[in-house]
């Protein structure tokens, strides 16, 4: 008797109820992402930008001799070299890149 009831329910509601339940399961995640975007997304972007700036400044002080600006004795910079190797090429590319006045503006249009 139960199988016939479920079969009738399937015929009556169709597969739309299952699709609706699947969409409702994802609703909390969507609401969480909307709330995140409305409250802290811009602050998160600014913090990432600030972290990148401080990272570039640190690498410039420690490995400035790679771009022609020696500030630290080579002994200390060479002891830090194994930790910096993965990001060294991208750092050199970003430091030696030509910059425009619009690169320094922090306002996103």
C-alpha positions as CSV (number, residue, x, y, z in Angstrom):
1,X,0.0,0.0,0.0
2,X,2.9,2.4,0.7
3,X,4.4,1.9,-2.7
4,X,1.2,2.9,-4.4
5,X,0.9,6.0,-2.2
6,X,4.4,7.1,-3.1
7,X,3.7,6.4,-6.7
8,X,0.6,8.6,-6.6
9,X,2.5,11.4,-4.8
10,X,5.1,11.2,-7.5
11,X,2.5,11.5,-10.2
12,X,0.7,14.4,-8.4
13,X,3.7,16.5,-7.5
14,X,6.1,15.5,-10.2
15,X,9.8,16.0,-9.8
16,X,9.3,19.7,-9.1
17,X,9.1,19.2,-5.3
18,X,12.5,17.4,-5.3
19,X,14.1,20.2,-7.3
20,X,12.6,22.7,-4.9
21,X,14.0,20.8,-1.9
22,X,17.4,20.7,-3.4
23,X,17.3,24.5,-4.0
24,X,16.1,25.1,-0.5
25,X,19.1,23.2,0.9
26,X,21.4,25.7,-0.7
27,X,19.5,28.7,0.6
28,X,21.6,29.2,3.8
29,X,24.8,29.3,1.8
30,X,23.4,31.9,-0.6
31,X,22.2,34.1,2.3
32,X,25.5,33.8,4.0
33,X,27.4,34.9,0.8
34,X,25.0,37.8,0.3
35,X,25.5,38.9,3.9
36,X,29.3,38.6,3.5
37,X,29.2,40.6,0.3
38,X,27.2,43.4,1.9
39,X,29.3,43.7,5.1
40,X,32.9,42.6,4.9
41,X,33.8,41.9,1.3
42,X,35.3,45.4,0.7
43,X,37.2,45.3,3.9
44,X,38.6,41.9,3.0
45,X,39.8,43.3,-0.4
46,X,41.5,46.2,1.3
47,X,43.2,43.9,3.8
48,X,44.5,41.7,1.0
49,X,45.8,44.7,-0.9
50,X,47.5,46.0,2.3
51,X,49.0,42.6,2.9
52,X,50.4,42.5,-0.6
53,X,51.9,45.9,-0.2
54,X,53.6,45.0,3.1
55,X,54.9,41.7,1.5
56,X,56.4,43.7,-1.4
57,X,58.0,46.1,1.0
58,X,59.5,43.3,3.1
59,X,60.9,41.6,0.1
60,X,62.3,44.9,-1.2
61,X,64.1,45.4,2.1
62,X,65.4,41.9,2.3
63,X,66.1,41.2,-1.4
64,X,66.6,44.7,-2.7
65,X,70.0,43.8,-4.1
66,X,68.2,41.7,-6.7
67,X,66.7,44.8,-8.3
68,X,69.7,47.1,-7.5
69,X,68.8,48.4,-4.1
70,X,71.1,46.8,-1.4
71,X,69.8,47.6,2.1
72,X,70.5,44.4,4.1
73,X,73.8,42.5,4.4
74,X,73.7,39.4,2.1
75,X,74.2,37.0,5.0
76,X,70.8,37.7,6.4
77,X,69.0,37.8,3.1
78,X,70.6,34.5,2.0
79,X,69.4,32.8,5.2
80,X,65.8,33.8,4.3
81,X,66.1,32.8,0.6
82,X,64.7,29.3,0.9
83,X,61.4,30.6,2.3
84,X,61.1,33.3,-0.4
85,X,62.0,31.2,-3.5
86,X,58.4,30.4,-4.5
87,X,57.3,34.0,-4.7
88,X,60.5,35.5,-6.0
89,X,59.7,35.7,-9.7
90,X,56.3,37.2,-9.3
91,X,57.7,39.8,-6.8
92,X,60.5,40.8,-9.3
93,X,57.9,41.1,-12.1
94,X,55.6,43.3,-10.0
95,X,58.4,45.5,-8.6
96,X,59.9,46.1,-12.1
97,X,56.5,46.7,-13.8
98,X,55.8,50.1,-15.0
99,X,53.3,51.9,-12.8
100,X,50.8,54.5,-13.6
101,X,49.1,57.1,-11.4
102,X,45.9,55.1,-11.5
103,X,47.7,52.1,-9.9
104,X,48.1,54.0,-6.7
105,X,44.5,55.0,-6.4
106,X,42.6,52.7,-3.9
107,X,39.2,53.6,-5.3
108,X,37.7,50.8,-7.4
109,X,35.5,52.1,-10.2
